[in-house]
């Protein structure tokens, strides 16, 4: 039995996804880091695992780029945050303020030996310690799970806690980025992140989805996503689709046209083989309708690359949109229409 998970009787209705942990971290080997790791390992992680949620801290993200930008993106994009107020760390309160300004749901924790700061005194705070019986019996685990249930019951109805009439940070803005080519934006680490961040749904569509299938260990990552409850739907081109010969024309030579057609069959086989060991994954070859873009979409964001007639996929412009944008919703609707027009793989 996992540490801190004694009572698993609470049944949560759905998977929330991912949670960003706002926490003092400290230097490696310091008492502050040890305390932060203990809170994460023995209280936060067991609770979120029980709730079907993936927690992570800023120091767990190995992605390159500015840490401050990644921190803000995590606060704004993840389903909710957990803030550890122990130590009254200024960075923690700065990040908590961003979360509150954005009307993001936040679960607060503080060590029992410390006073709750005045500005958050009116908020519900879980007071923890490392009493062995409390950890064994999952006392704080249950309290966190109960708050996650409250977040789910709220169904997104959140407001800025210190000013309910204030428009939340980020509302009404467009969260779309455009890159000149796929090669300039995405590398293997970004492909893996799109799959790894999916906890509820992952939709993939493309003529062959070769950029995704060529990523090392991608089959294992897809199976891992399915194992944690993610519903995965994959669509690839079918050689009999009347649009396929038009795309094959840009290959210009008969040998390259044959390789293009063969790549569709290989793509279908690749994803069907993955799906055989991933019960929540389904593959449909597209015989009806046109695949106009490569799309990888999870519940948080989507990447789309148009299939242009005279431009290879890696050289085509690339759009990345968060779930709050209108274009993200358009892409998901388009996927749904195409999905419903085609049948599952039967062999």
Secondary structure, 3 states (H helix, E strand, C coil): CCCCCCCCCCCCCCCCEEEEEECCCCCCCCHHHHHHHHHHHHHHHHHHHHCCEEEEEHHHCCCCCCHHHHHHHHHHHCCEEEEECCCCCHHHHHHHHHHHHCCCCEEEEEECCCCCCHHHCCCCEEEECCCHHHHHCCHHHHHHHHHHHHHHHHCCCCCCCCCCCCCCCCCCCCCEEEECCHHHHCCHHHHHHHHHCCCCEEEEEECCCHHHHCCCCHHHHHHHHHHCCCEEEEEEECCCCCCHHHHHHHHCCHHHHHHHHHHHHHHHHHHHHHHCCCCCEEEEEECCCCCCEEEEEECCEEEEEECCCCCCHHHCCEEEEECCCHHHHHHHHHHHHHHHCCCCCCC
